[in-house]
Amino acid sequence: MRRLWQQWQRRRKRKAAMLAWARREILAAAPYGYGHFQGEDGYRIWDERLDPGFVGFSPTAEGAEDWILEQFLREEDHI
């Protein structure tokens, strides 16, 4: 039983590492960016393809990344 538990733990760690890698790759490929601006309580999200590129706002960096991932993957499905 202990051996099965250890195998499950190793598989779970490998999957988490693969997902983290995929997340970084998608964020690097997406035409979006985000950043914290002085005086704001959150993160602006912008589209690098647009002149006034501001497209969204998130209270956390993780939320901004999630928004970018969802938007980019949604666009990729429609190409």
Contacts in CASP RR format, 6 or more apart in sequence:
PFRMAT RR
TARGET T0000
AUTHOR 0000-0000-0000
METHOD contacts of the structure
MODEL  1
MRRLWQQWQRRRKRKAAMLAWARREILAAAPYGYGHFQGEDGYRIWDERL
DPGFVGFSPTAEGAEDWILEQFLREEDHI
23 65 0 8 1.000
23 69 0 8 1.000
26 69 0 8 1.000
26 72 0 8 1.000
26 73 0 8 1.000
27 65 0 8 1.000
27 68 0 8 1.000
27 69 0 8 1.000
29 72 0 8 1.000
30 68 0 8 1.000
30 69 0 8 1.000
30 71 0 8 1.000
30 72 0 8 1.000
31 47 0 8 1.000
31 48 0 8 1.000
31 49 0 8 1.000
31 72 0 8 1.000
32 45 0 8 1.000
32 46 0 8 1.000
32 47 0 8 1.000
32 48 0 8 1.000
32 55 0 8 1.000
32 68 0 8 1.000
32 71 0 8 1.000
32 72 0 8 1.000
33 45 0 8 1.000
33 46 0 8 1.000
33 47 0 8 1.000
33 48 0 8 1.000
33 64 0 8 1.000
33 68 0 8 1.000
34 43 0 8 1.000
34 44 0 8 1.000
34 45 0 8 1.000
34 46 0 8 1.000
34 58 0 8 1.000
34 61 0 8 1.000
34 64 0 8 1.000
34 65 0 8 1.000
34 68 0 8 1.000
35 43 0 8 1.000
35 44 0 8 1.000
35 45 0 8 1.000
35 61 0 8 1.000
35 64 0 8 1.000
36 42 0 8 1.000
36 43 0 8 1.000
36 44 0 8 1.000
36 61 0 8 1.000
37 44 0 8 1.000
41 59 0 8 1.000
42 57 0 8 1.000
42 58 0 8 1.000
42 59 0 8 1.000
42 60 0 8 1.000
43 57 0 8 1.000
43 58 0 8 1.000
43 59 0 8 1.000
43 60 0 8 1.000
43 61 0 8 1.000
43 63 0 8 1.000
43 64 0 8 1.000
44 54 0 8 1.000
44 56 0 8 1.000
44 57 0 8 1.000
45 54 0 8 1.000
45 55 0 8 1.000
45 56 0 8 1.000
45 57 0 8 1.000
45 58 0 8 1.000
45 64 0 8 1.000
45 67 0 8 1.000
45 68 0 8 1.000
46 53 0 8 1.000
46 54 0 8 1.000
46 55 0 8 1.000
46 56 0 8 1.000
47 53 0 8 1.000
47 55 0 8 1.000
56 67 0 8 1.000
58 64 0 8 1.000
58 66 0 8 1.000
58 67 0 8 1.000
END
